[in-house]
Structure formats: C-alpha cells, structure tokens
Amino acid sequence: MQGPLREHGIPVVSEVAHIVPVLVGDAAKCRGVAAELLDVHGYYVQPINAPSVPAGSERLRVTPTPHRSDDEVYAFAQALNSAWHRLDLPRTQARAAA
C-alpha cells in the first residue's frame, strides 16, 4: 500500500506497521478526504483529528488487509490521489516504489 501512495506523493507517516497513517494536516480536509473516499469511491477510511492527534497532524488511518489484490491497492491509491488533488493537499516528493 505504501509504495503506490508514495508514487502519487501522498505523505505516509510511518512504514513500521500494517496501519498506514496518511498525513493530511488539516481537520476539515481530513474529514473531506474521508467523506469523498466513502461517498464517491466506496472506501471507508477513518479520519484521525484532534484531540487524538495534535492539531496540524491530522491523518487518515488506512488499514489494508492482506486479502487485497495489487489491482485493489492501486485502485485505492488512485481514488486517494483524486481526492488529494481535488482538495489541493500538499504532497511529498514522489518516488518509485521499492
């Protein structure tokens, strides 16, 4: 999951767990991305906002299962990329997946 997200420049906070925290950094936009993923694309992703995390470090909690195919992972990454673009969220420098 992390490779396709990084290819799109989506900021992934940690690489050490199966939960993939995606940094949004804005509470309203975090809720907006989560709503778009559910309403438009059918993906439920939990937004994590203050006070669970400090203000300015709002994130999405992406929890992929090992039962997802590569095509499903890439489809999710594309859906997130679309929402990211629409909300004009900052990106990290894109790099090829390892």
Number of C-alpha atoms within 10 A of each C-alpha: 21 20 18 22 23 20 17 20 18 24 21 21 14 13 10 7 8 14 15 20 22 22 22 27 18 17 17 12 19 24 20 16 26 21 19 20 19 13 11 10 14 12 16 15 18 17 22 22 21 13 8 9 11 11 12 13 18 25 28 22 17 18 15 14 11 7 7 11 10 11 9 12 18 16 14 20 21 15 19 21 21 16 21 22 12 11 13 10 18 14 17 12 11 15 13 10 11 7
